Amino acid sequence: MSERTLIQPDVHFIKYLKKHGGDSVKKCYQCATCSVVCSLSPESNAFPRKEMISAGWGQKESVISNPDVWLCHGCTDCSTYCPRGAKPADVLASIRSYIIEFFAVPKFMGTLAQNPKYLALLILIPALIIFAISFVHLDGNYAQLTQGSIVFDRLFPHSIVDPLFIFGNILAFTFAGIALTRFWKNLTTIAPAENKKGFVSVFIKTVIEIFTHKNFNLCSRDSTRFWGHLFIFYGFAGAFLTTALAAVADIVFHYKAPIPIFSPIKILGNLSGILMVVGTVVVSVRRLTNKDKTSSTYFDWSLILFIFGVAITGLFTQYFRLFEIPELAYSTYYVHMVLLFCLLWYAPFSKLAHMFYRTLALVYLKMNDRNKKQTIFNISMLLKFFLKL
């Protein structure tokens, strides 16, 4: 007789997936349509069929150590063509959110960031810290801000806010580094890398692909997600560059704020803010109008709304300053700072962390030549053609 294998499903893992957008995981009957139509599925051991099987059986360790789940870019081609409505894209998204929570350091922060009932608490922490800074600095006399020119340093002195901002980011990214190290070790422990390619060269190639959004552009059913994500990505990158240039202008060249509206730095900042606003609106409309194809969770919406909030308050802060409305300018700036601190301080625990986990997973896959595609005959495009008939 053949040897029996005892499978012990992780019920908690299955419940998590169902609660966080993967409620269709048990509908899969393993026909492999998803693996055939996926434009990103590798030539051998194609995904996401095997991931759907493992997730359905609650094989948590197998799933979270599998870098293939990060190949998925959420185009929903698989969900569109699935004959059972199993929505593999949603299941994979819930797996990725579980991975972020599972490897989070400290662990409780991963749990807090994914639970909407703790949102008020997470916002309250930076809100109180920043308010305390302004209250002490002004001796509680906020009326003085209505007199004279609008200078945001009067509300939150940069000599205090900047070190706090830097310290918070260092702490957050230290936690992220520990979590990502655990994630990487888990990948190499379960399936040791063959070291066919060096880490640095593969990392550079992966970053280039991320900046060009190469994989997003392979989706055949929905181009709006490509443009929405592209706008957010470059808006975020532009805002980061703007902050860096403004810091250099201040520290090195002693160029004091406010920076003129037609300065290259200010133009870059405004364009970046507009890109983030447009991008978040595009992805929001897509999610609201495609509820039958994909589910949207708190994990998704919290990041979208935080990015939108940071961008829109940043733009309006500037407009209120230009129109010399101190009450609105300072209050909007306060909200902007709170949202910005939330976005960056909680980055290792929110959906924003996916860009770090995905980058590492893609590097690992490329090091093992896992990303090779079939180039002679693209059967996925043929199947999509016949399914449309």
C-alpha positions as CSV (number, residue, x, y, z in Angstrom):
1,M,0.0,0.0,0.0
2,S,1.1,3.5,-0.7
3,E,2.2,5.6,2.3
4,R,-0.5,7.9,3.6
5,T,0.1,11.6,4.2
6,L,-1.8,13.4,6.9
7,I,-2.9,16.9,5.9
8,Q,-3.6,19.3,8.8
9,P,-5.4,22.4,7.6
10,D,-4.8,25.7,9.4
11,V,-8.4,26.7,10.1
12,H,-7.3,30.1,11.4
13,F,-5.5,30.8,8.1
14,I,-8.6,29.8,6.0
15,K,-10.8,32.0,8.2
16,Y,-8.4,34.9,7.7
17,L,-8.5,34.6,3.9
18,K,-12.3,34.5,3.9
19,K,-12.5,37.5,6.1
20,H,-10.0,39.6,4.1
21,G,-11.3,39.3,0.6
22,G,-10.6,35.6,-0.2
23,D,-14.0,34.2,0.7
24,S,-14.2,32.5,-2.7
25,V,-11.2,30.2,-2.0
26,K,-13.3,27.1,-1.5
27,K,-15.0,27.5,-4.8
28,C,-11.9,26.4,-6.7
29,Y,-12.2,23.0,-8.3
30,Q,-8.6,23.0,-9.7
31,C,-9.4,23.3,-13.4
32,A,-6.2,25.4,-14.0
33,T,-8.0,28.0,-16.2
34,C,-6.4,30.7,-14.1
35,S,-2.9,29.3,-14.8
36,V,-3.5,29.2,-18.5
37,V,-4.9,32.7,-18.9
38,C,-2.4,34.5,-16.6
39,S,0.1,36.5,-18.6
40,L,2.6,36.4,-15.8
41,S,2.5,32.6,-15.0
42,P,5.9,30.9,-15.5
43,E,6.4,28.1,-17.9
44,S,6.8,25.4,-15.3
45,N,4.8,24.8,-12.1
46,A,2.4,27.5,-13.2
47,F,0.5,29.6,-10.7
48,P,-2.0,30.4,-9.3
49,R,-3.6,26.9,-9.5
50,K,-1.2,25.4,-6.9
51,E,-1.6,28.4,-4.6
52,M,-5.4,28.1,-4.8
53,I,-5.1,24.4,-3.9
54,S,-2.8,25.0,-1.0
55,A,-4.8,27.9,0.3
56,G,-8.1,25.9,0.1
57,W,-6.5,23.2,2.2
58,G,-5.2,25.7,4.7
59,Q,-1.5,24.9,4.1
60,K,-0.3,28.1,5.6
61,E,3.4,27.4,5.7
62,S,3.5,26.3,2.1
63,V,1.7,29.4,0.9
64,I,3.5,32.1,2.9
65,S,6.9,30.7,1.9
66,N,5.9,30.6,-1.8
67,P,7.3,33.7,-3.7
68,D,4.9,33.0,-6.6
69,V,2.0,34.7,-4.8
70,W,3.9,38.0,-5.5
71,L,3.9,37.4,-9.2
72,C,0.3,38.4,-9.3
73,H,-0.3,42.1,-10.0
74,G,-4.1,41.9,-9.5
75,C,-5.2,42.4,-13.1
76,T,-8.1,39.9,-12.4
77,D,-7.8,38.1,-15.8
78,C,-7.9,34.9,-13.8
79,S,-11.1,35.9,-12.0
80,T,-12.7,37.0,-15.2
81,Y,-12.3,33.7,-16.9
82,C,-12.7,31.4,-13.8
83,P,-15.8,29.1,-14.5
84,R,-16.4,28.7,-10.8
85,G,-16.2,32.4,-9.7
86,A,-13.3,31.4,-7.4
87,K,-11.6,34.8,-8.0
88,P,-8.0,33.7,-7.6
89,A,-6.8,37.4,-7.8
90,D,-8.7,38.1,-4.6
91,V,-7.4,35.0,-2.8
92,L,-3.9,35.9,-3.7
93,A,-4.4,39.5,-2.5
94,S,-5.7,38.1,0.9
95,I,-2.6,35.8,1.1
96,R,-0.3,38.8,0.5
97,S,-2.0,40.8,3.3
98,Y,-1.6,37.8,5.6
99,I,2.1,37.6,4.8
100,I,2.5,41.3,5.7
101,E,0.8,40.8,9.0
102,F,2.5,37.5,9.7
103,F,6.1,38.8,9.3
104,A,5.3,42.3,10.9
105,V,7.7,43.5,13.6
106,P,6.3,44.1,16.2
107,K,3.5,41.6,15.6
108,F,0.7,43.6,17.2
109,M,1.3,46.5,14.8
110,G,0.5,44.2,11.8
111,T,-2.8,43.3,13.5
112,L,-3.7,46.9,14.3
113,A,-3.0,48.1,10.8
114,Q,-5.4,45.6,9.3
115,N,-8.3,46.1,11.7
116,P,-10.6,49.1,11.0
117,K,-11.6,49.3,14.7
118,Y,-8.1,50.5,15.5
119,L,-7.9,53.2,12.8
120,A,-8.9,56.0,15.2
121,L,-6.2,54.9,17.7
122,L,-3.5,54.8,15.0
123,I,-4.4,58.3,13.8
124,L,-4.7,59.6,17.3
125,I,-1.1,58.8,18.2
126,P,0.6,61.2,15.6
127,A,-2.3,63.6,16.0
128,L,-1.5,64.1,19.7
129,I,2.2,64.2,19.3
130,I,2.1,66.9,16.6
131,F,-0.6,68.8,18.5
132,A,1.6,68.7,21.6
133,I,4.5,70.1,19.7
134,S,2.5,73.1,18.4
135,F,0.8,73.7,21.8
136,V,4.1,73.9,23.7
137,H,5.7,76.0,20.9
138,L,2.9,78.5,20.9
139,D,2.2,78.3,24.7
140,G,-1.4,77.5,23.7
141,N,-1.9,80.9,22.0
142,Y,-3.0,79.9,18.5
143,A,-4.6,83.3,17.9
144,Q,-1.1,84.7,17.1
145,L,-1.0,82.7,13.9
146,T,-3.7,84.9,12.4
147,Q,-1.2,87.8,12.5
148,G,1.5,88.4,10.0
149,S,2.5,86.1,7.1
150,I,1.6,82.5,6.9
151,V,4.7,80.6,7.8
152,F,4.2,76.9,8.7
153,D,7.3,76.9,10.8
154,R,5.5,79.1,13.3
155,L,3.0,76.2,13.9
156,F,5.4,73.3,13.8
157,P,9.1,74.3,14.1
158,H,11.1,72.3,11.6
159,S,13.9,72.0,14.2
160,I,11.6,69.7,16.2
161,V,9.4,68.1,13.5
162,D,12.2,67.1,11.1
163,P,14.2,65.1,13.7
164,L,10.9,63.5,14.9
165,F,10.0,62.7,11.3
166,I,13.5,61.2,10.7
167,F,13.5,59.2,13.9
168,G,10.1,57.8,13.2
169,N,11.1,56.8,9.7
170,I,14.3,55.2,10.9
171,L,12.4,53.2,13.5
172,A,9.7,52.2,11.0
173,F,12.2,51.0,8.3
174,T,14.3,49.2,11.0
175,F,11.2,47.2,11.8
176,A,10.6,46.7,8.0
177,G,14.2,45.5,7.6
178,I,13.8,42.9,10.3
179,A,10.4,41.7,8.9
180,L,11.8,41.5,5.3
181,T,14.9,39.6,6.6
182,R,12.5,37.1,8.2
183,F,10.5,36.9,4.9
184,W,13.7,36.3,2.8
185,K,15.0,33.7,5.1
186,N,11.7,31.9,5.0
187,L,11.9,31.8,1.2
188,T,15.4,30.5,1.1
189,T,14.9,28.0,3.9
190,I,11.9,26.3,2.3
191,A,13.2,26.5,-1.2
192,P,16.9,27.3,-1.2
193,A,18.0,29.6,-4.0
194,E,20.1,28.1,-6.8
195,N,22.2,31.3,-7.1
196,K,22.1,31.2,-10.8
197,K,22.3,35.0,-10.8
198,G,23.7,37.5,-8.4
199,F,21.5,39.5,-6.0
200,V,22.7,43.0,-7.0
201,S,22.3,42.6,-10.7
202,V,18.9,41.0,-10.3
203,F,17.8,43.6,-7.9
204,I,18.7,46.4,-10.3
205,K,16.8,44.7,-13.1
206,T,13.8,44.2,-10.8
207,V,13.7,47.9,-9.8
208,I,13.8,48.9,-13.5
209,E,10.8,46.7,-14.2
210,I,9.0,48.2,-11.3
211,F,9.7,51.8,-12.5
212,T,8.5,50.9,-16.0
213,H,5.5,49.0,-14.7
214,K,6.3,46.3,-17.2
215,N,4.2,43.6,-15.5
216,F,1.2,45.8,-15.0
217,N,1.1,46.5,-18.7
218,L,0.7,42.8,-19.6
219,C,-2.9,42.6,-18.3
220,S,-5.3,42.3,-21.2
221,R,-8.6,43.1,-19.5
222,D,-8.1,46.3,-17.6
223,S,-5.7,49.2,-18.5
224,T,-7.2,51.6,-15.9
225,R,-5.4,49.8,-13.1
226,F,-2.1,50.3,-14.9
227,W,-2.5,54.0,-15.3
228,G,-3.9,54.5,-11.8
229,H,-1.1,52.6,-10.2
230,L,1.5,54.4,-12.4
231,F,0.2,57.8,-11.4
232,I,0.3,57.0,-7.7
233,F,3.7,55.4,-8.0
234,Y,5.3,58.4,-9.8
235,G,3.4,60.9,-7.7
236,F,4.7,59.2,-4.6
237,A,8.3,59.1,-6.0
238,G,8.0,62.8,-7.1
239,A,6.8,63.9,-3.6
240,F,9.7,62.1,-2.0
241,L,12.2,63.8,-4.4
242,T,10.5,67.1,-3.7
243,T,11.0,66.7,0.0
244,A,14.7,65.7,-0.5
245,L,15.3,68.7,-2.8
246,A,13.6,71.1,-0.4
247,A,15.7,69.8,2.5
248,V,18.9,70.2,0.4
249,A,17.8,73.8,-0.5
250,D,17.2,74.6,3.1
251,I,20.2,72.9,4.8
252,V,22.9,73.3,2.1
253,F,21.9,76.5,0.3
254,H,20.0,78.1,3.3
255,Y,17.0,78.7,1.0
256,K,14.1,79.4,3.4
257,A,10.5,78.5,2.9
258,P,8.1,79.2,1.4
259,I,9.6,78.2,-1.9
260,P,8.3,80.3,-4.8
261,I,5.3,78.8,-6.7
262,F,7.2,78.7,-10.0
263,S,10.3,77.2,-8.6
264,P,11.3,73.8,-10.2
265,I,11.0,72.2,-6.7
266,K,7.5,73.6,-6.2
267,I,6.4,72.6,-9.7
268,L,7.6,69.1,-9.1
269,G,5.8,68.9,-5.8
270,N,2.5,70.2,-7.3
271,L,2.7,67.8,-10.3
272,S,3.4,64.9,-7.9
273,G,0.4,65.8,-5.7
274,I,-1.9,66.0,-8.7
275,L,-0.6,62.6,-10.0
276,M,-1.4,61.1,-6.6
277,V,-4.9,62.6,-6.5
278,V,-5.7,61.5,-10.1
279,G,-4.2,58.0,-9.5
280,T,-6.2,57.4,-6.3
281,V,-9.4,58.6,-8.0
282,V,-8.8,56.2,-11.0
283,V,-8.2,53.2,-8.8
284,S,-11.1,54.1,-6.5
285,V,-13.5,54.3,-9.5
286,R,-12.2,51.0,-10.8
287,R,-12.8,49.3,-7.5
288,L,-16.3,50.8,-7.1
289,T,-17.4,49.9,-10.6
290,N,-15.8,46.4,-10.7
291,K,-17.2,44.9,-7.5
292,D,-18.3,41.8,-9.4
293,K,-14.8,41.0,-10.5
294,T,-12.7,41.9,-7.4
295,S,-13.4,42.6,-3.8
296,S,-12.0,45.6,-1.9
297,T,-11.0,45.4,1.7
298,Y,-10.2,47.8,4.5
299,F,-6.5,46.9,3.8
300,D,-6.9,48.3,0.2
301,W,-9.0,51.3,1.0
302,S,-7.0,52.5,4.0
303,L,-3.9,53.0,1.8
304,I,-5.8,54.6,-1.1
305,L,-7.5,57.1,1.2
306,F,-4.3,57.9,3.1
307,I,-2.5,58.6,-0.1
308,F,-5.4,60.7,-1.4
309,G,-5.6,62.5,2.0
310,V,-1.9,63.4,2.1
311,A,-1.9,64.6,-1.5
312,I,-5.1,66.7,-1.4
313,T,-4.3,68.3,2.0
314,G,-0.8,69.1,0.7
315,L,-2.2,70.9,-2.3
316,F,-4.9,72.8,-0.4
317,T,-2.4,73.8,2.3
318,Q,-0.5,75.7,-0.4
319,Y,-3.6,77.2,-2.0
320,F,-4.9,78.5,1.4
321,R,-1.5,80.0,2.0
322,L,-1.5,81.8,-1.4
323,F,-5.0,83.1,-0.7
324,E,-3.9,84.2,2.8
325,I,-6.5,82.3,4.8
326,P,-4.5,81.4,7.9
327,E,-7.2,79.5,9.7
328,L,-7.6,77.1,6.8
329,A,-4.0,77.0,5.9
330,Y,-2.7,76.0,9.4
331,S,-5.5,73.6,10.1
332,T,-5.1,71.9,6.7
333,Y,-1.4,71.7,7.3
334,Y,-2.0,70.0,10.6
335,V,-4.2,67.4,9.0
336,H,-1.6,67.0,6.3
337,M,1.2,66.3,8.8
338,V,-0.9,63.8,10.7
339,L,-1.8,61.8,7.6
340,L,1.7,62.0,6.3
341,F,3.1,60.6,9.6
342,C,0.5,57.8,9.5
343,L,1.3,56.9,5.9
344,L,5.1,56.6,6.6
345,W,5.2,55.5,10.2
346,Y,2.8,52.6,9.5
347,A,4.2,51.7,6.1
348,P,5.8,48.4,7.2
349,F,2.4,47.2,8.4
350,S,0.0,48.6,5.8
351,K,-0.5,47.7,2.2
352,L,2.3,50.1,1.3
353,A,4.6,47.3,2.6
354,H,3.7,45.3,-0.5
355,M,6.2,47.2,-2.6
356,F,9.1,45.9,-0.4
357,Y,7.8,42.3,-0.1
358,R,7.0,42.1,-3.8
359,T,10.4,43.5,-4.8
360,L,12.2,40.9,-2.7
361,A,10.0,38.0,-3.9
362,L,10.6,39.0,-7.6
363,V,14.4,39.2,-7.0
364,Y,14.3,35.7,-5.5
365,L,12.3,34.4,-8.5
366,K,14.7,36.0,-11.0
367,M,17.7,34.7,-9.1
368,N,16.3,31.2,-9.7
369,D,15.3,32.0,-13.3
370,R,11.7,31.4,-12.2
371,N,10.3,34.3,-14.3
372,K,10.9,32.8,-17.7
373,K,8.0,32.9,-20.0
374,Q,7.0,30.7,-22.9
375,T,7.9,32.6,-26.1
376,I,7.2,30.2,-28.9
377,F,3.5,29.8,-28.5
378,N,1.4,31.9,-26.1
379,I,-1.5,29.6,-25.3
380,S,-3.0,32.0,-22.8
381,M,-3.9,34.5,-25.5
382,L,-5.4,31.7,-27.6
383,L,-7.6,30.5,-24.8
384,K,-8.7,34.1,-24.1
385,F,-9.7,34.4,-27.7
386,F,-11.9,31.3,-27.7
387,L,-13.5,32.2,-24.3
388,K,-14.6,35.5,-25.8
389,L,-16.5,33.8,-28.6
